[in-house]
Amino acid sequence: MAKTLYTAEAHVTGGRAEGHGKTSDGALEVDLRLPTEMGGQGGGTNPEQLFAVGYAACFEGALGAVARRSKAETGDVGIDSKVSLHPNEAKGFDLSVELHVSLPSVEDDAAVELVRAAHEVCPYSNATRGNIDVTLTANGQPVD
């Protein structure tokens, strides 16, 4: 591995249904609860929500990096993310992700190219590539 730029540290007890998680610096502290859609009581967050926020935030950072490299202006960026949990044939679970990127000040073709390039740079995209289905759109246009 190359030089480490940053390491996040967290501690979790109680798992996803009745757990509690906290980062080592105290900046993030959450109660973990099983969502009502999965038979839980809700009232907290869950790993899929945390992944959805983390992936979207990371992707926006990657988008900014590729825009700067190509001297493009992105203006205001918005990303709606969805992380879905699916049962698989091995009696385990898989994830899928949708990232819907809105770049209102960028023309659609250019927005698609920026999102495609960001998907090559984003650490979350690189970690999930080939492991989970990721669907991308830019200004409502599919990104393949």
Disulfide bonds with the S-S distance in Angstrom:
none
